[in-house]
Amino acid sequence: MASPDGEFSIIDRFFSQGSANGPWFCKGVGDDCAIIDLGTSRIAVTMDMLAVGTHFLPDADPRDIGYKTLAVNLSDLAAAGAVPRAFFLSIGLPDKDEKWLEAFSSGLRELSEASGCALLGGDTVRTPLQNPSATAHSPAVFSVTALGELPPGMGLTRGGARPGDDIWVSGTLGDAYAALKYRWGHWAAAPAAFKLMRRRMERPEPRNALGRLLLPIATAAIDVSDGFEQDLSHILERSHVKAEIEWDSLPRSEALQSLPLEQQQEAALSGGDDYELVFTAPADRRREIFEAGIRSDTLVTRVGKILAESQQNDGALTVYDGHRRAVVLKSAGFDHFA
């Protein structure tokens, strides 16, 4: 459930009412992508804004910043089942640093070429001074609008989960958040484990190949950007269902499993920044999902099930441990304004 003071309440309150005002049909604001019909064609459109200091550490390699700036948008297209086709980039920079820009564009171009998603335009501005008397400008910000192609009449959203559906996760959860906690000095980890987790934080792998294969199979999907529990809750809210998750089934890397259990649970359930897919599908489609995982070279794990919404106010999502006890977390996931 969205915080009454958070970013999702801002979207719902101020920006979710205008989707029916234009001539293009769109499934509306609030999903990973807007799905738009243009004649006989259907496209998925997404936009994400990222900032140094919020999404990237100040000393992050600009190659990784360029790569991840596009990757998080391709992940949204993956959640819709769309094939990436093109993107537009706008950047705000504190100064003109050609060495930094060359490295940033190199990382951006690396993923653009690998995914077949071409840069078609954009804009560049200088960020404002941090305050009227300052000499330093605000940190760099990046905004990408990405477009993907869908078959007519198709496209995954958050709103299709049904009671009886399985809940699935791609890849593993929690590494990016654990790496960030290590960098902040909050958690300890073996150097080899941190190296593996840091790679997940700096170079997330958008699951576009899997998303395309899930298009005729899955009933709902979302990518994990703000935390598994929070992002799955968006599916539950939009689909008007409940869910239960088995903690022991959640896929975690060996690096994450080297940490204490409480830290594993915080990272995997509410950490975010994984950019894996969470999706639902009927129980009789399990074989097809495993085959999709094999074809896309992606681990897929069944972690829970969708339940009918009840009249009791007992929460939409419950995570159980191996003794059927509820796992209670201190953090509810990332929110820019909560």
Buried (B, 14 or more C-beta within 10 A) or exposed (E): BBBEEBBBBBEBEEEEEEBEEEEEEBBBEBBBBBBBBEEEEBBBBBBBBBBBEEBBBEEBBBBBBBBBBBBBBBBBBBBBBBBBBBBBBBBBBBEEEEEBBEBBBEBBBBBBEEBEBEBEEBEEEEBEEEEEEEEEBBBBBBBBBBBBBBBEEEBBBBBBBBBBBBBBBBBBBBBBBBBBBBBEEEBEBEEEBBEBBBBBBBBBBBBBBBBBBBBEBBBBBBBBBBBBBBBBBBBBBBBEBBBBBBBEBBBBBEBBEBBEEEBBBBBBBBBBBBBBBBBBBBEEBBEBBEBBBEEBEBBBBBBBBBBEEEEEEEEBBBBBEEEEEEBEBEBBBBBEEB
